[in-house]
Every structure is written in C-alpha cells, then in structure tokens.
Amino acid sequence: MHKASNPNAFTRNLHGLEYHKRNAGDVAQNVKRGLQAVVLFPKHLIGQVLGGDVEFIEPSRHEKRMAFRPEGSKTYQQAQATVADEAVARHLAENEDQRLFGRLGVDDPDQAEAMQTCADRAMKELFANQTIGETLLFQFQQGGADGRGYVELPVAQRYELLPADADLRAVCLKAIAEAIAIAKLED
C-alpha cells in the first residue's frame, strides 16, 4: 500500500487516494472527538452552544500537522512564502560564499589567512550560541583532507566541512560572510 511521502504535508498538495484518505481520516476523528466531548464532557457542549470553547481529550490530526509547519505559517500561502524566503536566503548565502572565495578557493596566502581567521571566529560564535555542535566545529577547524583551510578549498570540499542540512549550512555561510565583512570594515 502506498504511504504518503510527508504525513504533515498540506492536504491541497496531496493527490488521488492520499487526498481522500486524509479527508476521511480527519472526518472520522472529528466525529469521534465530538462524541467524546458530548458524552464525557456534556458541560462543554452547553458551553459551546452558548458560545464558549470545547475542550477535547486529544488534539486533532489537523492540529498535529499544523505543529510541523514552518514556524508562524498556519495557512498554505504563509507556508509557501516562508519556504520561498528560506530558499532565497540559502541561495544568497551560497552565492556570497562563492563570491568571497571563488569556485576554487582563495590562492593568496595572506588573504586566505585573514579570511580563515574570520571564518573560524564565525564558526566558534555559532558553536557558542549552540547553533552547531562540537563535532562540526572540530571538522571545520581541521580543514580539508590536504590540510588546507576552508577558504582555500574548492566549493565541493568547502561544503563537506559544513552541515548537510541546507538551512543550517546557509546560517554558517552567512555568519562567515558577515565576519569577513566586519573585519574588512574594521581595517
């Protein structure tokens, strides 16, 4: 039997049987929850008739799905905008990384050393803020397999030193770029 690829996906993104199963499951649960509220908590039924709220025994499937959606986005349009904004932020961070270090990394040893110092400082701050773990910080500080630092590595090898999660990688890339920009302003 085919299982939904994302159990927390918006219902409007489902197709065919998945869509109908989701709706049928939600209706069945709502009937069950309504009966529980009437039988087990009749005072809440009276309260609802008079305009109050009903207390249910368990959250609905819909409420559980809502909890997994992008923070602050409860409607489909808000979630799509949040996802688009995050994608733009990742794209800008990756472009900034390639603008700073090029596709093959920085060749000039003096420039590379200054930029690496900034990158190390940025990653240490992310570790101090508990954004990244100790293992990732250590891996970043070790550099590439040939001993070169992050800024001297080609793109693919640079990204091996960063988190696999695209959003967290974008946070790291942005922090590194900001640290270098601040250092340039201070010079």
TIRO-2110 file (N, C-alpha, C; in Angstrom, 1 decimal):
// TIRO-2110
0.8, -1.2, 0.0, N, 1, A
0.0, 0.0, 0.0, CA, 1, A
0.9, 1.2, 0.0, C, 1, A
0.5, 2.2, -0.8, N, 2, A
1.3, 3.5, -0.9, CA, 2, A
1.1, 4.3, 0.3, C, 2, A
2.1, 4.8, 0.9, N, 3, A
2.1, 5.7, 2.1, CA, 3, A
2.4, 7.1, 1.6, C, 3, A
1.8, 8.1, 2.3, N, 4, A
2.0, 9.5, 1.9, CA, 4, A
3.5, 9.8, 2.2, C, 4, A
4.1, 10.5, 1.3, N, 5, A
5.5, 10.8, 1.4, CA, 5, A
5.8, 11.8, 2.6, C, 5, A
4.9, 12.7, 2.9, N, 6, A
5.1, 13.6, 4.0, CA, 6, A
3.7, 13.6, 4.8, C, 6, A
3.7, 13.0, 5.9, N, 7, A
2.4, 13.0, 6.7, CA, 7, A
1.9, 14.3, 7.1, C, 7, A
2.8, 15.3, 7.1, N, 8, A
2.5, 16.7, 7.6, CA, 8, A
2.2, 17.6, 6.4, C, 8, A
2.2, 17.1, 5.2, N, 9, A
2.0, 18.0, 4.0, CA, 9, A
0.6, 18.6, 4.0, C, 9, A
0.5, 19.7, 3.4, N, 10, A
-0.8, 20.3, 3.2, CA, 10, A
-1.7, 19.4, 2.4, C, 10, A
-2.9, 19.3, 2.8, N, 11, A
-3.9, 18.5, 2.1, CA, 11, A
-4.0, 18.8, 0.7, C, 11, A
-4.0, 20.1, 0.4, N, 12, A
-4.1, 20.5, -1.0, CA, 12, A
-3.0, 20.0, -1.9, C, 12, A
-1.8, 19.6, -1.3, N, 13, A
-0.7, 19.1, -2.1, CA, 13, A
-0.8, 17.6, -2.3, C, 13, A
-1.8, 17.0, -1.7, N, 14, A
-2.0, 15.5, -1.9, CA, 14, A
-2.8, 15.3, -3.2, C, 14, A
-2.7, 14.1, -3.7, N, 15, A
-3.4, 13.7, -4.9, CA, 15, A
-4.1, 12.4, -4.8, C, 15, A
-5.2, 12.3, -5.5, N, 16, A
-5.9, 11.0, -5.6, CA, 16, A
-6.3, 10.4, -4.2, C, 16, A
-5.9, 9.1, -4.1, N, 17, A
-6.3, 8.3, -2.9, CA, 17, A
-5.7, 9.0, -1.6, C, 17, A
-4.5, 9.5, -1.6, N, 18, A
-4.0, 10.1, -0.4, CA, 18, A
-4.8, 11.3, 0.1, C, 18, A
-5.3, 12.1, -0.9, N, 19, A
-6.2, 13.2, -0.5, CA, 19, A
-7.5, 12.7, 0.1, C, 19, A
-8.1, 11.7, -0.5, N, 20, A
-9.4, 11.3, 0.1, CA, 20, A
-9.2, 10.5, 1.4, C, 20, A
-8.1, 9.8, 1.6, N, 21, A
-7.8, 9.1, 2.8, CA, 21, A
-7.6, 10.1, 3.9, C, 21, A
-6.9, 11.2, 3.6, N, 22, A
-6.6, 12.3, 4.6, CA, 22, A
-8.0, 12.9, 5.1, C, 22, A
-8.8, 13.2, 4.1, N, 23, A
-10.1, 13.9, 4.5, CA, 23, A
-11.0, 12.9, 5.2, C, 23, A
-11.0, 11.7, 4.8, N, 24, A
-11.9, 10.7, 5.5, CA, 24, A
-11.4, 10.5, 7.0, C, 24, A
-10.1, 10.4, 7.1, N, 25, A
-9.5, 10.2, 8.5, CA, 25, A
-9.8, 11.4, 9.4, C, 25, A
-9.7, 12.6, 8.8, N, 26, A
-10.0, 13.8, 9.6, CA, 26, A
-11.5, 13.8, 10.0, C, 26, A
-12.4, 13.5, 9.1, N, 27, A
-13.8, 13.5, 9.4, CA, 27, A
-14.1, 12.5, 10.5, C, 27, A
-13.5, 11.3, 10.3, N, 28, A
-13.8, 10.2, 11.3, CA, 28, A
-13.3, 10.6, 12.7, C, 28, A
-12.1, 11.2, 12.7, N, 29, A
-11.6, 11.7, 14.0, CA, 29, A
-12.4, 12.8, 14.6, C, 29, A
-12.9, 13.7, 13.8, N, 30, A
-13.7, 14.8, 14.3, CA, 30, A
-15.1, 14.3, 14.9, C, 30, A
-15.6, 13.3, 14.2, N, 31, A
-16.9, 12.7, 14.7, CA, 31, A
-16.6, 12.0, 16.1, C, 31, A
-15.5, 11.3, 16.2, N, 32, A
-15.1, 10.6, 17.4, CA, 32, A
-14.8, 11.6, 18.5, C, 32, A
-14.1, 12.7, 18.2, N, 33, A
-13.8, 13.7, 19.2, CA, 33, A
-15.1, 14.4, 19.6, C, 33, A
-16.0, 14.7, 18.7, N, 34, A
-17.3, 15.3, 19.0, CA, 34, A
-18.1, 14.5, 20.0, C, 34, A
-18.1, 13.2, 19.7, N, 35, A
-18.9, 12.2, 20.6, CA, 35, A
-18.2, 12.2, 22.0, C, 35, A
-16.9, 12.1, 22.0, N, 36, A
-16.2, 12.1, 23.3, CA, 36, A
-16.6, 13.4, 24.1, C, 36, A
-16.6, 14.5, 23.4, N, 37, A
-16.8, 15.8, 24.1, CA, 37, A
-18.3, 15.8, 24.6, C, 37, A
-19.2, 15.3, 23.9, N, 38, A
-20.6, 15.3, 24.3, CA, 38, A
-20.8, 14.3, 25.4, C, 38, A
-20.3, 13.0, 25.3, N, 39, A
-20.5, 12.0, 26.3, CA, 39, A
-19.7, 12.2, 27.5, C, 39, A
-18.4, 12.5, 27.4, N, 40, A
-17.6, 12.7, 28.5, CA, 40, A
-17.6, 14.0, 29.2, C, 40, A
-17.9, 15.1, 28.4, N, 41, A
-17.8, 16.4, 28.9, CA, 41, A
-19.1, 17.2, 28.5, C, 41, A
-20.3, 16.8, 28.9, N, 42, A
-21.5, 17.4, 28.5, CA, 42, A
-21.6, 18.9, 28.8, C, 42, A
-20.9, 19.3, 29.9, N, 43, A
-20.9, 20.8, 30.2, CA, 43, A
-20.2, 21.6, 29.1, C, 43, A
-19.3, 21.0, 28.4, N, 44, A
-18.6, 21.7, 27.3, CA, 44, A
-19.5, 21.9, 26.1, C, 44, A
-20.4, 20.9, 25.9, N, 45, A
-21.4, 21.1, 24.8, CA, 45, A
-22.3, 22.3, 25.1, C, 45, A
-22.7, 22.4, 26.3, N, 46, A
-23.6, 23.5, 26.7, CA, 46, A
-22.8, 24.8, 26.5, C, 46, A
-21.5, 24.8, 26.9, N, 47, A
-20.7, 26.0, 26.8, CA, 47, A
-20.5, 26.4, 25.3, C, 47, A
-20.4, 25.4, 24.4, N, 48, A
-20.2, 25.7, 23.0, CA, 48, A
-21.5, 26.2, 22.4, C, 48, A
-22.6, 25.7, 22.8, N, 49, A
-23.9, 26.2, 22.3, CA, 49, A
-24.1, 27.6, 22.8, C, 49, A
-23.6, 27.9, 23.9, N, 50, A
-23.8, 29.3, 24.4, CA, 50, A
-22.6, 30.2, 24.0, C, 50, A
-21.7, 29.7, 23.1, N, 51, A
-20.7, 30.5, 22.5, CA, 51, A
-19.3, 30.3, 23.1, C, 51, A
-19.1, 29.3, 23.9, N, 52, A
-17.8, 29.0, 24.5, CA, 52, A
-17.0, 28.0, 23.7, C, 52, A
-15.8, 27.7, 24.2, N, 53, A
-14.9, 26.7, 23.5, CA, 53, A
-15.2, 25.3, 24.1, C, 53, A
-14.9, 24.3, 23.3, N, 54, A
-15.0, 22.9, 23.7, CA, 54, A
-13.6, 22.4, 24.0, C, 54, A
-13.4, 21.7, 25.1, N, 55, A
-12.2, 21.1, 25.4, CA, 55, A
-12.2, 19.6, 24.9, C, 55, A
-11.3, 19.3, 24.1, N, 56, A
-11.3, 17.9, 23.5, CA, 56, A
-10.2, 17.1, 24.3, C, 56, A
-10.4, 15.8, 24.3, N, 57, A
-9.5, 14.9, 25.0, CA, 57, A
-8.1, 14.9, 24.4, C, 57, A
-8.0, 14.9, 23.1, N, 58, A
-6.8, 14.8, 22.3, CA, 58, A
-6.8, 15.8, 21.2, C, 58, A
-5.6, 16.3, 20.8, N, 59, A
-5.6, 17.2, 19.6, CA, 59, A
-6.0, 16.5, 18.3, C, 59, A
-6.5, 17.3, 17.4, N, 60, A
-7.0, 16.7, 16.1, CA, 60, A
-5.7, 16.4, 15.3, C, 60, A
-5.9, 15.5, 14.3, N, 61, A
-4.9, 15.2, 13.3, CA, 61, A
-4.4, 16.5, 12.6, C, 61, A
-5.4, 17.4, 12.3, N, 62, A
-5.1, 18.7, 11.7, CA, 62, A
-4.2, 19.5, 12.6, C, 62, A
-4.5, 19.6, 13.9, N, 63, A
-3.7, 20.4, 14.8, CA, 63, A
-2.3, 19.8, 14.9, C, 63, A
-2.2, 18.5, 14.9, N, 64, A
-0.8, 17.9, 14.9, CA, 64, A
0.0, 18.2, 13.7, C, 64, A
-0.7, 18.2, 12.5, N, 65, A
0.0, 18.6, 11.3, CA, 65, A
0.4, 20.1, 11.3, C, 65, A
-0.4, 20.9, 11.9, N, 66, A
-0.1, 22.3, 12.0, CA, 66, A
1.1, 22.6, 12.8, C, 66, A
1.4, 21.8, 13.8, N, 67, A
2.5, 22.0, 14.6, CA, 67, A
3.8, 21.7, 13.8, C, 67, A
3.8, 21.0, 12.7, N, 68, A
5.0, 20.7, 12.0, CA, 68, A
5.3, 21.7, 10.8, C, 68, A
4.4, 22.6, 10.6, N, 69, A
4.5, 23.6, 9.5, CA, 69, A
5.5, 24.6, 9.9, C, 69, A
6.1, 25.3, 8.9, N, 70, A
7.1, 26.3, 9.2, CA, 70, A
6.5, 27.3, 10.2, C, 70, A
7.4, 27.7, 11.1, N, 71, A
7.0, 28.5, 12.3, CA, 71, A
6.3, 29.8, 11.9, C, 71, A
5.2, 30.0, 12.5, N, 72, A
4.5, 31.3, 12.2, CA, 72, A
3.6, 31.2, 10.9, C, 72, A
3.6, 30.1, 10.2, N, 73, A
2.8, 30.0, 9.0, CA, 73, A
1.8, 28.9, 9.1, C, 73, A
0.6, 29.3, 9.3, N, 74, A
-0.5, 28.4, 9.5, CA, 74, A
-1.3, 28.2, 8.3, C, 74, A
-1.3, 29.1, 7.3, N, 75, A
-2.0, 28.9, 6.1, CA, 75, A
-1.1, 28.4, 5.0, C, 75, A
-1.7, 27.9, 4.0, N, 76, A
-0.9, 27.4, 2.9, CA, 76, A
0.0, 28.5, 2.2, C, 76, A
-0.6, 29.7, 2.0, N, 77, A
0.1, 30.8, 1.4, CA, 77, A
1.3, 31.2, 2.3, C, 77, A
1.1, 31.3, 3.6, N, 78, A
2.1, 31.7, 4.5, CA, 78, A
3.3, 30.7, 4.5, C, 78, A
2.9, 29.4, 4.5, N, 79, A
4.0, 28.4, 4.5, CA, 79, A
4.8, 28.5, 3.2, C, 79, A
4.1, 28.6, 2.0, N, 80, A
4.8, 28.7, 0.7, CA, 80, A
5.7, 29.9, 0.7, C, 80, A
5.3, 31.1, 1.3, N, 81, A
6.1, 32.3, 1.3, CA, 81, A
7.3, 32.0, 2.2, C, 81, A
7.1, 31.3, 3.4, N, 82, A
8.2, 31.0, 4.3, CA, 82, A
9.2, 30.1, 3.6, C, 82, A
8.8, 29.1, 2.9, N, 83, A
9.7, 28.2, 2.2, CA, 83, A
10.4, 28.9, 1.1, C, 83, A
9.7, 29.8, 0.4, N, 84, A
10.4, 30.6, -0.7, CA, 84, A
11.4, 31.5, -0.1, C, 84, A
11.1, 32.2, 1.0, N, 85, A
12.1, 33.1, 1.7, CA, 85, A
13.3, 32.3, 2.1, C, 85, A
13.1, 31.1, 2.7, N, 86, A
14.2, 30.3, 3.2, CA, 86, A
15.1, 29.9, 2.0, C, 86, A
14.5, 29.5, 0.9, N, 87, A
15.2, 29.1, -0.3, CA, 87, A
16.0, 30.3, -0.9, C, 87, A
15.5, 31.5, -0.9, N, 88, A
16.2, 32.7, -1.3, CA, 88, A
17.4, 33.0, -0.4, C, 88, A
17.2, 32.8, 0.9, N, 89, A
18.3, 33.0, 1.9, CA, 89, A
19.4, 32.0, 1.7, C, 89, A
19.1, 30.8, 1.4, N, 90, A
20.1, 29.8, 1.1, CA, 90, A
20.8, 30.1, -0.1, C, 90, A
20.1, 30.5, -1.2, N, 91, A
20.7, 30.8, -2.5, CA, 91, A
21.7, 32.0, -2.3, C, 91, A
21.2, 33.1, -1.6, N, 92, A
22.1, 34.3, -1.4, CA, 92, A
23.3, 33.9, -0.6, C, 92, A
23.2, 33.1, 0.4, N, 93, A
24.3, 32.7, 1.2, CA, 93, A
25.4, 31.9, 0.4, C, 93, A
24.9, 31.0, -0.5, N, 94, A
25.8, 30.2, -1.3, CA, 94, A
26.5, 31.1, -2.3, C, 94, A
25.7, 32.0, -2.9, N, 95, A
26.3, 33.0, -3.9, CA, 95, A
27.4, 33.8, -3.2, C, 95, A
27.1, 34.3, -2.0, N, 96, A
28.1, 35.1, -1.2, CA, 96, A
29.3, 34.3, -0.9, C, 96, A
29.2, 33.1, -0.6, N, 97, A
30.3, 32.2, -0.3, CA, 97, A
31.2, 32.1, -1.6, C, 97, A
30.6, 31.9, -2.7, N, 98, A
31.4, 31.7, -3.9, CA, 98, A
31.9, 33.0, -4.4, C, 98, A
31.3, 34.1, -4.1, N, 99, A
31.8, 35.5, -4.5, CA, 99, A
33.1, 35.7, -3.6, C, 99, A
33.0, 35.4, -2.3, N, 100, A
34.2, 35.7, -1.5, CA, 100, A
35.4, 34.8, -1.8, C, 100, A
35.1, 33.5, -2.0, N, 101, A
36.2, 32.5, -2.1, CA, 101, A
36.4, 32.0, -3.5, C, 101, A
35.5, 32.3, -4.4, N, 102, A
35.6, 31.7, -5.8, CA, 102, A
35.3, 30.2, -5.8, C, 102, A
35.2, 29.7, -6.9, N, 103, A
34.9, 28.2, -7.1, CA, 103, A
36.0, 27.4, -6.6, C, 103, A
37.3, 27.9, -6.7, N, 104, A
38.5, 27.1, -6.4, CA, 104, A
39.1, 27.5, -5.0, C, 104, A
38.6, 28.5, -4.4, N, 105, A
39.2, 28.9, -3.1, CA, 105, A
40.1, 30.0, -3.3, C, 105, A
40.6, 30.6, -2.2, N, 106, A
41.5, 31.8, -2.2, CA, 106, A
42.9, 31.3, -2.4, C, 106, A
43.6, 31.9, -3.4, N, 107, A
45.0, 31.5, -3.6, CA, 107, A
46.0, 32.3, -2.8, C, 107, A
45.8, 33.6, -2.6, N, 108, A
46.7, 34.4, -1.9, CA, 108, A
46.9, 34.0, -0.5, C, 108, A
48.1, 33.6, 0.0, N, 109, A
48.2, 33.1, 1.4, CA, 109, A
47.8, 34.1, 2.5, C, 109, A
48.2, 35.4, 2.3, N, 110, A
47.9, 36.4, 3.3, CA, 110, A
46.4, 36.6, 3.4, C, 110, A
45.8, 36.7, 2.2, N, 111, A
44.3, 37.0, 2.2, CA, 111, A
43.6, 35.7, 2.8, C, 111, A
44.1, 34.5, 2.4, N, 112, A
43.5, 33.3, 2.9, CA, 112, A
43.6, 33.2, 4.4, C, 112, A
44.7, 33.6, 4.9, N, 113, A
44.9, 33.5, 6.4, CA, 113, A
44.0, 34.5, 7.1, C, 113, A
43.8, 35.7, 6.6, N, 114, A
42.9, 36.7, 7.2, CA, 114, A
41.5, 36.2, 7.2, C, 114, A
41.1, 35.7, 6.0, N, 115, A
39.7, 35.3, 5.8, CA, 115, A
39.4, 34.0, 6.7, C, 115, A
40.4, 33.1, 6.8, N, 116, A
40.2, 31.9, 7.6, CA, 116, A
40.0, 32.2, 9.0, C, 116, A
40.8, 33.2, 9.5, N, 117, A
40.6, 33.7, 10.9, CA, 117, A
39.2, 34.2, 11.2, C, 117, A
38.6, 34.9, 10.2, N, 118, A
37.3, 35.4, 10.3, CA, 118, A
36.3, 34.2, 10.3, C, 118, A
36.5, 33.3, 9.4, N, 119, A
35.6, 32.1, 9.3, CA, 119, A
35.7, 31.3, 10.6, C, 119, A
36.9, 31.1, 11.1, N, 120, A
37.0, 30.3, 12.4, CA, 120, A
36.2, 31.0, 13.5, C, 120, A
36.4, 32.4, 13.6, N, 121, A
35.7, 33.1, 14.6, CA, 121, A
34.2, 33.0, 14.4, C, 121, A
33.7, 33.1, 13.2, N, 122, A
32.2, 32.9, 13.0, CA, 122, A
31.7, 31.6, 13.4, C, 122, A
32.5, 30.5, 13.1, N, 123, A
32.0, 29.2, 13.5, CA, 123, A
32.1, 29.0, 15.0, C, 123, A
33.1, 29.6, 15.6, N, 124, A
33.2, 29.5, 17.1, CA, 124, A
32.0, 30.2, 17.8, C, 124, A
31.6, 31.3, 17.2, N, 125, A
30.4, 32.0, 17.7, CA, 125, A
29.1, 31.2, 17.5, C, 125, A
29.0, 30.5, 16.4, N, 126, A
27.9, 29.6, 16.2, CA, 126, A
27.9, 28.5, 17.2, C, 126, A
29.0, 28.0, 17.5, N, 127, A
29.2, 26.9, 18.5, CA, 127, A
28.8, 27.5, 19.9, C, 127, A
29.3, 28.6, 20.2, N, 128, A
29.0, 29.3, 21.5, CA, 128, A
27.5, 29.5, 21.6, C, 128, A
26.8, 29.8, 20.5, N, 129, A
25.3, 30.0, 20.5, CA, 129, A
24.6, 28.7, 20.4, C, 129, A
25.3, 27.6, 20.4, N, 130, A
24.7, 26.3, 20.3, CA, 130, A
23.9, 26.1, 19.0, C, 130, A
24.3, 26.8, 17.9, N, 131, A
23.7, 26.6, 16.6, CA, 131, A
24.3, 25.4, 15.9, C, 131, A
25.6, 25.2, 16.1, N, 132, A
26.3, 24.0, 15.6, CA, 132, A
26.9, 23.2, 16.8, C, 132, A
27.2, 21.9, 16.5, N, 133, A
27.8, 21.1, 17.5, CA, 133, A
29.3, 21.1, 17.5, C, 133, A
29.9, 20.5, 18.5, N, 134, A
31.3, 20.4, 18.7, CA, 134, A
32.0, 19.7, 17.6, C, 134, A
31.4, 18.6, 17.1, N, 135, A
31.9, 17.8, 16.1, CA, 135, A
32.1, 18.6, 14.8, C, 135, A
31.0, 19.3, 14.4, N, 136, A
31.1, 20.2, 13.2, CA, 136, A
32.2, 21.2, 13.4, C, 136, A
32.3, 21.9, 14.5, N, 137, A
33.3, 22.9, 14.7, CA, 137, A
34.7, 22.3, 14.5, C, 137, A
34.9, 21.1, 15.1, N, 138, A
36.2, 20.4, 15.0, CA, 138, A
36.5, 20.1, 13.6, C, 138, A
35.5, 19.6, 12.9, N, 139, A
35.7, 19.2, 11.5, CA, 139, A
36.0, 20.4, 10.6, C, 139, A
35.4, 21.6, 10.9, N, 140, A
35.6, 22.8, 10.2, CA, 140, A
37.1, 23.3, 10.4, C, 140, A
37.5, 23.2, 11.7, N, 141, A
38.8, 23.7, 12.1, CA, 141, A
39.9, 22.8, 11.5, C, 141, A
39.6, 21.5, 11.3, N, 142, A
40.6, 20.6, 10.7, CA, 142, A
40.9, 20.9, 9.2, C, 142, A
39.9, 21.5, 8.5, N, 143, A
40.0, 21.8, 7.1, CA, 143, A
39.9, 20.6, 6.2, C, 143, A
40.4, 20.7, 5.0, N, 144, A
40.3, 19.7, 4.0, CA, 144, A
41.2, 18.5, 4.3, C, 144, A
41.1, 17.5, 3.5, N, 145, A
42.0, 16.3, 3.6, CA, 145, A
43.4, 16.6, 3.4, C, 145, A
43.7, 17.7, 2.6, N, 146, A
45.1, 18.0, 2.4, CA, 146, A
45.6, 19.1, 3.3, C, 146, A
44.8, 19.4, 4.4, N, 147, A
45.3, 20.3, 5.4, CA, 147, A
45.0, 21.8, 5.1, C, 147, A
44.4, 22.1, 3.9, N, 148, A
44.1, 23.5, 3.6, CA, 148, A
42.8, 23.9, 4.4, C, 148, A
42.8, 25.2, 4.8, N, 149, A
41.7, 25.7, 5.5, CA, 149, A
40.4, 25.9, 4.6, C, 149, A
39.3, 26.2, 5.2, N, 150, A
38.0, 26.3, 4.5, CA, 150, A
38.1, 27.2, 3.3, C, 150, A
38.7, 28.4, 3.5, N, 151, A
38.7, 29.4, 2.4, CA, 151, A
39.6, 29.1, 1.2, C, 151, A
40.5, 28.1, 1.4, N, 152, A
41.4, 27.7, 0.3, CA, 152, A
40.8, 26.6, -0.5, C, 152, A
39.8, 26.0, 0.0, N, 153, A
39.2, 24.8, -0.7, CA, 153, A
38.3, 25.1, -1.8, C, 153, A
38.2, 24.2, -2.8, N, 154, A
37.1, 24.4, -3.8, CA, 154, A
35.7, 24.2, -3.2, C, 154, A
34.7, 24.7, -3.9, N, 155, A
33.3, 24.7, -3.4, CA, 155, A
32.9, 23.3, -2.8, C, 155, A
33.0, 22.2, -3.5, N, 156, A
32.6, 20.9, -3.1, CA, 156, A
33.2, 20.5, -1.7, C, 156, A
34.5, 20.8, -1.6, N, 157, A
35.3, 20.4, -0.4, CA, 157, A
34.9, 21.3, 0.7, C, 157, A
34.7, 22.6, 0.4, N, 158, A
34.2, 23.6, 1.4, CA, 158, A
32.9, 23.1, 2.1, C, 158, A
32.0, 22.7, 1.2, N, 159, A
30.7, 22.3, 1.7, CA, 159, A
30.7, 21.0, 2.5, C, 159, A
31.8, 20.2, 2.3, N, 160, A
31.9, 19.0, 3.1, CA, 160, A
32.2, 19.3, 4.6, C, 160, A
32.7, 20.5, 4.8, N, 161, A
33.1, 21.0, 6.2, CA, 161, A
31.9, 21.6, 6.9, C, 161, A
30.8, 21.8, 6.2, N, 162, A
29.6, 22.5, 6.7, CA, 162, A
28.5, 21.5, 6.9, C, 162, A
27.4, 21.8, 7.7, N, 163, A
26.3, 20.9, 7.9, CA, 163, A
25.7, 20.5, 6.6, C, 163, A
25.2, 19.2, 6.6, N, 164, A
24.5, 18.7, 5.4, CA, 164, A
23.1, 19.4, 5.2, C, 164, A
22.5, 19.8, 6.3, N, 165, A
21.2, 20.5, 6.3, CA, 165, A
21.4, 21.8, 5.6, C, 165, A
20.6, 22.1, 4.5, N, 166, A
20.8, 23.3, 3.7, CA, 166, A
20.5, 24.6, 4.5, C, 166, A
19.5, 24.5, 5.4, N, 167, A
19.2, 25.7, 6.2, CA, 167, A
20.3, 26.1, 7.2, C, 167, A
20.8, 25.1, 7.8, N, 168, A
21.9, 25.3, 8.8, CA, 168, A
23.2, 25.7, 8.1, C, 168, A
23.4, 25.1, 6.9, N, 169, A
24.6, 25.4, 6.1, CA, 169, A
24.5, 26.9, 5.7, C, 169, A
23.3, 27.4, 5.3, N, 170, A
23.1, 28.8, 4.9, CA, 170, A
23.4, 29.7, 6.1, C, 170, A
23.0, 29.3, 7.3, N, 171, A
23.3, 30.1, 8.5, CA, 171, A
24.9, 30.2, 8.7, C, 171, A
25.6, 29.1, 8.5, N, 172, A
27.0, 29.1, 8.6, CA, 172, A
27.7, 30.0, 7.6, C, 172, A
27.2, 29.8, 6.3, N, 173, A
27.8, 30.6, 5.2, CA, 173, A
27.5, 32.1, 5.5, C, 173, A
26.3, 32.5, 5.9, N, 174, A
26.0, 33.9, 6.2, CA, 174, A
26.9, 34.4, 7.4, C, 174, A
27.1, 33.6, 8.4, N, 175, A
27.9, 34.0, 9.5, CA, 175, A
29.4, 34.3, 9.1, C, 175, A
29.9, 33.4, 8.3, N, 176, A
31.2, 33.5, 7.8, CA, 176, A
31.4, 34.8, 6.9, C, 176, A
30.4, 35.0, 6.0, N, 177, A
30.5, 36.2, 5.2, CA, 177, A
30.4, 37.5, 6.0, C, 177, A
29.5, 37.5, 7.0, N, 178, A
29.4, 38.7, 7.9, CA, 178, A
30.6, 38.9, 8.7, C, 178, A
31.3, 37.9, 9.2, N, 179, A
32.5, 38.0, 9.9, CA, 179, A
33.6, 38.7, 9.0, C, 179, A
33.7, 38.2, 7.8, N, 180, A
34.7, 38.8, 6.9, CA, 180, A
34.3, 40.2, 6.5, C, 180, A
33.1, 40.5, 6.3, N, 181, A
32.7, 41.9, 6.0, CA, 181, A
33.0, 42.8, 7.2, C, 181, A
32.7, 42.4, 8.4, N, 182, A
33.0, 43.2, 9.6, CA, 182, A
34.5, 43.4, 9.7, C, 182, A
35.3, 42.4, 9.5, N, 183, A
36.8, 42.5, 9.5, CA, 183, A
37.3, 43.6, 8.5, C, 183, A
36.7, 43.6, 7.3, N, 184, A
37.1, 44.5, 6.2, CA, 184, A
36.7, 45.9, 6.6, C, 184, A
35.6, 46.1, 7.3, N, 185, A
35.2, 47.4, 7.8, CA, 185, A
36.1, 48.0, 8.8, C, 185, A
36.6, 47.1, 9.7, N, 186, A
37.5, 47.5, 10.8, CA, 186, A
38.9, 47.8, 10.3, C, 186, A
39.3, 47.3, 9.1, N, 187, A
40.6, 47.6, 8.6, CA, 187, A
40.7, 49.0, 8.1, C, 187, A
END
